[in-house]
Amino acid sequence: MRYFFLIFFTLLSIVNASCAPISRISGYVPTEIEISQLRIGSSTKEDVVRQIGEPLNYNYSSTKFLFYVQKKVETIAFLRPRVTERKVIKLTFNKRSILSRIDFADEVDSRVFESEKNIVVSEGRKLTFWQQMFGNIGNFSSEQFLE
């Protein structure tokens, strides 16, 4: 009976450990210290990018907003990934590219940010079955086989 409980708890701990969530963090949000160094009314857009890094925006020179977004996604076993944490920092600039406002949001915050209307759509390449099968012929070098 003692061995039965030992085996049972060993298997239970293995199953429990195998279902630990896999966390993945993507994006970038500057720290509170970096944000506190920004001065509303005097920091320009170029100063902000130099101090805290590149924003999420694709072409930040032509917009009056800079977005910094970070999210944490957890996946448990075979289940669908779930966003557990999201941070958004929106920096607003006036017409002269001077910082005028700093907004913070997280996943529980329901405020909607005004985003850019320009969308870049990439359809990608649509390959047939045979193009996929024979597409890599000639793309190998002998160095790849020697390693």
C-alpha positions as CSV (number, residue, x, y, z in Angstrom):
1,M,0.0,0.0,0.0
2,R,2.9,2.3,0.8
3,Y,4.4,1.8,-2.7
4,F,1.1,2.5,-4.3
5,F,0.9,5.9,-2.7
6,L,4.5,6.6,-3.6
7,I,3.9,5.8,-7.2
8,F,0.6,7.7,-7.3
9,F,2.1,10.9,-5.9
10,T,5.1,10.6,-8.2
11,L,2.9,10.3,-11.2
12,L,0.7,13.1,-10.0
13,S,3.7,15.4,-9.6
14,I,5.0,14.5,-13.0
15,V,1.6,15.3,-14.6
16,N,1.3,18.5,-12.6
17,A,4.8,19.7,-13.7
18,S,4.1,18.9,-17.4
19,C,1.1,21.2,-17.3
20,A,3.0,24.2,-16.2
21,P,2.2,27.3,-18.4
22,I,4.7,28.4,-21.1
23,S,5.1,32.1,-20.9
24,R,6.2,34.3,-23.9
25,I,6.8,38.0,-23.6
26,S,6.8,40.2,-26.7
27,G,7.1,43.9,-27.4
28,Y,8.9,46.6,-25.5
29,V,7.7,49.1,-22.8
30,P,10.1,51.6,-21.3
31,T,10.6,51.5,-17.5
32,E,9.1,54.1,-15.2
33,I,12.5,55.7,-14.7
34,E,12.9,56.2,-18.5
35,I,9.3,57.7,-18.7
36,S,10.0,60.0,-15.7
37,Q,13.0,61.5,-17.6
38,L,10.7,62.7,-20.4
39,R,9.5,66.3,-20.1
40,I,6.0,67.2,-21.3
41,G,6.3,70.5,-23.2
42,S,10.0,70.3,-23.9
43,S,11.0,66.8,-25.1
44,T,10.9,66.4,-28.9
45,K,10.0,63.2,-30.8
46,E,13.7,62.7,-31.7
47,D,14.7,63.1,-28.1
48,V,12.1,60.5,-26.9
49,V,13.2,58.0,-29.5
50,R,16.8,58.5,-28.6
51,Q,16.1,58.1,-24.9
52,I,13.7,55.2,-24.7
53,G,14.1,53.4,-28.1
54,E,12.1,52.7,-31.2
55,P,8.3,52.6,-30.9
56,L,5.9,50.1,-32.3
57,N,4.8,52.5,-35.1
58,Y,6.2,51.7,-38.5
59,N,6.8,55.3,-39.6
60,Y,6.9,57.3,-36.5
61,S,8.3,60.5,-38.2
62,S,4.9,61.3,-39.9
63,T,2.6,60.6,-37.0
64,K,1.7,62.5,-33.8
65,F,1.6,59.4,-31.6
66,L,4.2,56.9,-30.4
67,F,3.0,53.5,-29.1
68,Y,5.0,51.2,-26.9
69,V,3.3,47.8,-26.4
70,Q,4.3,44.7,-24.4
71,K,2.2,41.6,-23.8
72,K,2.7,38.3,-22.0
73,V,1.0,35.2,-23.5
74,E,0.7,32.0,-21.6
75,T,0.0,28.6,-23.1
76,I,-1.0,25.6,-21.0
77,A,-0.5,22.2,-22.6
78,F,-2.5,22.0,-25.9
79,L,-4.9,24.8,-25.0
80,R,-5.2,28.1,-26.9
81,P,-2.6,30.8,-26.0
82,R,-4.1,33.4,-23.6
83,V,-2.9,37.0,-23.1
84,T,-2.4,37.4,-19.3
85,E,-0.8,40.8,-19.2
86,R,-0.7,43.8,-21.6
87,K,0.9,47.2,-21.2
88,V,0.5,50.1,-23.6
89,I,2.2,53.5,-23.4
90,K,0.9,56.2,-25.8
91,L,3.0,59.4,-26.2
92,T,1.2,62.2,-27.9
93,F,3.0,65.1,-29.7
94,N,1.7,68.4,-30.9
95,K,2.2,69.9,-34.4
96,R,5.8,71.0,-33.6
97,S,6.7,67.4,-32.5
98,I,6.9,68.3,-28.8
99,L,5.6,65.8,-26.2
100,S,2.2,67.0,-25.0
101,R,0.8,63.9,-23.2
102,I,1.6,60.5,-21.8
103,D,-1.1,57.8,-21.5
104,F,-0.8,54.4,-19.8
105,A,-3.1,51.4,-20.2
106,D,-3.2,47.8,-19.4
107,E,-5.5,44.9,-20.3
108,V,-8.2,45.8,-17.8
109,D,-8.3,49.4,-19.1
110,S,-11.1,49.8,-21.7
111,R,-10.0,53.1,-23.2
112,V,-9.6,53.0,-26.9
113,F,-6.5,54.6,-28.4
114,E,-6.7,56.4,-31.7
115,S,-4.5,54.5,-34.1
116,E,-3.2,55.3,-37.6
117,K,-5.5,54.6,-40.5
118,N,-2.7,53.6,-42.9
119,I,-2.5,49.9,-43.2
120,V,0.2,47.9,-45.0
121,V,-1.2,44.7,-46.5
122,S,1.1,42.0,-47.7
123,E,-0.5,39.1,-49.5
124,G,2.8,37.1,-49.5
125,R,3.6,34.4,-52.1
126,K,1.1,31.7,-52.9
127,L,3.0,28.6,-53.8
128,T,1.6,25.5,-55.4
129,F,2.4,22.1,-54.1
130,W,5.1,21.4,-56.7
131,Q,6.7,24.8,-56.2
132,Q,7.0,24.0,-52.5
133,M,8.4,20.6,-53.2
134,F,11.0,21.6,-55.7
135,G,11.6,25.2,-54.5
136,N,14.7,24.3,-52.4
137,I,16.6,22.5,-55.1
138,G,19.8,24.3,-55.5
139,N,19.5,26.3,-52.3
140,F,21.8,23.9,-50.4
141,S,25.5,24.3,-50.1
142,S,28.0,21.5,-49.3
143,E,28.9,23.3,-46.0
144,Q,25.4,22.5,-44.6
145,F,26.0,18.8,-45.1
146,L,29.4,18.7,-43.5
147,E,28.4,20.2,-40.2
